[in-house]
Amino acid sequence: MKKLILGKNESGQRTDKFLRKLLWKASLSQIYKLLRLGKIKVNSKKVKPEYFLKLNDEVKIFLNDEQYQELTSEERKKFKISKINFSILYEDKDLLVVDKPAGLSTHGASGIKSHTLIDEVLHYLNFVKNLTFRPSFINRLDKGTSGALIVGKTFESLKHLNKQMANNEITKCYIALVKGRVKSGIVDEKLLKTRLGHEFKVKLSEEGKESVTKYNLIKNYGDYSLIEAELLTGRTHQIRVHMAAIGHPIVGDDSYGDEKTNDEFKSLGLRRQFLHSHKLIFKHPKNRKDIEIISNLPDDLKKVLDKLVK
């Protein structure tokens, strides 16, 4: 039998949602059965799945050690972190905003054999695994994209920030270099994510989700344009697919870009897509005051622009 006393990061959740995260290998039907049979009790009483857990509630799980281990064991490989590759743009007790370098995956996934940004963040925070909560990112960036990422450090802050993200209440602006000379405009085209094995791509499709990107010209560099793109929705690869769809693909984008252009920029030292998460504006999860985060263009992208001027 396991006895758990709930803290702030576990309270306020439905019992079934808490158990889905704790007993993450169990199916929902298994969890409902354990509750129905009284194999899981809260404060020594049977509860329904929709019961909202409270601070200091005592949860008893009547499984032996082997059964409990089978439903909770962590299979993800743990990497030894010897160096932190990100810099900190903002931090308080509720949240952290990091400046992600290009070339580092945000999260672990199939095929990723080295540590990721979340591994580094958890190492930096000296995070010790508790019942179900761990600090997590609110937004996400592709491996080849750099810039600002928000981390919720507590369950409450994560909940409030995720709600802002879901409601498109967080301003998300990127800097990109695209092929061709552009002015300003809006791309309003539905996007559909398609998967083939472990790989996926995104395409325009009427069957897809509403997707809107607003872009403004910062400066022309000959036949190329430096733009600021704002995500009015938050779809996977949204800026990359939208700009390619209007004939102005992001320079260095191997998936949706122009191969000839990419080869030319490799000779200028560009080793990834020219896309950077530049600005985030959101409300603090506690005091609701606006926070504006600016991430400056990294050196590798500045050097490419310098070479275009010469």
Secondary structure, 3 states (H helix, E strand, C coil): CEEEECCCCCCCCEHHHHHHHHCCCCCHHHHHHHHHCCCEEECCECCCCCCECCCCCEEEECCCHHHHHHHHCCCCCCCCCCCCCCEEEEECCCEEEEEECCCCCCCCCCCCCCCCHHHHHHHHCCCCCCCCCCCEECCCCCCCCEEEEEEECCHHHHHHHHHHHHCCCCEEEEEEEEECCCCCEEEECCEEEEEECCEEEEEECCCCECCEEEEEEEEEECCEEEEEEEECCCCCCHHHHHHHHCCCCECCCCCCCCHHHHHHHHCCCCCCCCEEEEEEEEECCCCCCEEEEECCCCHHHHHHHHHHHC
